[in-house]
């Protein structure tokens, strides 16, 4: 599938174009297709929620300003909120830090019938330590193995795991961060720490290449989504989600009522006025 990274193959982000739009050169046409895809996703989510057989975990990772919030807003705009949760992960609280690094993550995974979106995720616990060099390589490698085992448990217990790396260029990130300063409606999103993290760009690229290489599996592969064009980012994520939900093929449960029962209830409703 387009943008799916081959598990076990070394990932070199320098060879993946963040401005790629594939065959979709027309933004308006792409938005029309996105609208159709979102209608189908909405129907499939209704069936997923009703069937209560599978769960869906969507992991969104990317550099600052890659568009994680925007992806949630636009791709999940039509789903039933009763069956969808968004969980942002920031620095661990004291309680969370007192447990193993996956403790807070496992508690937030979706129950059957539900979709949960992780805005950042357990991957922060291998990404940030590698970029900031706060943990030895041995510990980070062990965490890769723990993450792969954790995701395997989820998949084998009925959870579809979809992992998206939103691949934005350094130039586009700068433009978006400056936009946050200049636009009063976006200024609240600006964080002075963004500049310090941007100074570590090359380290973060290396850290992402490592985790994309070591934590992509057949059960839970990574999708590297070009994110310089927001309209294409949204379409690409929605296309993957639609395809994978369709493969689950959730079914509406059969009503427990017999034809005779249905007829009896219709008569009762009609007579009740």
Buried (B, 14 or more C-beta within 10 A) or exposed (E): EEBEBEBEEEBEBEEBEBBBBEEBEEBEEBBEBBEEBBEBBBEBBBBBBBBBBBBBBBBBBBBBBBBBBBBBEBBBBBBEEEBBBBBBBEEBEEEBEEEEBBEBBEEBBBEBBBBBBBBBBBBBBBBBBBBEEEBEEEEBEEBBEBBBEBBBEBBEEEBBBBBBBBBBBEEBBEEBBEBBEEEEEEEEBBEEEBEEBBEBBEBBBEBBBBBBBBBBBEBBBBBBBBBBBBBBBBBBBBBBBBEBBEEBEBEEEEEEEEEEEEEEEEEEEEEEE
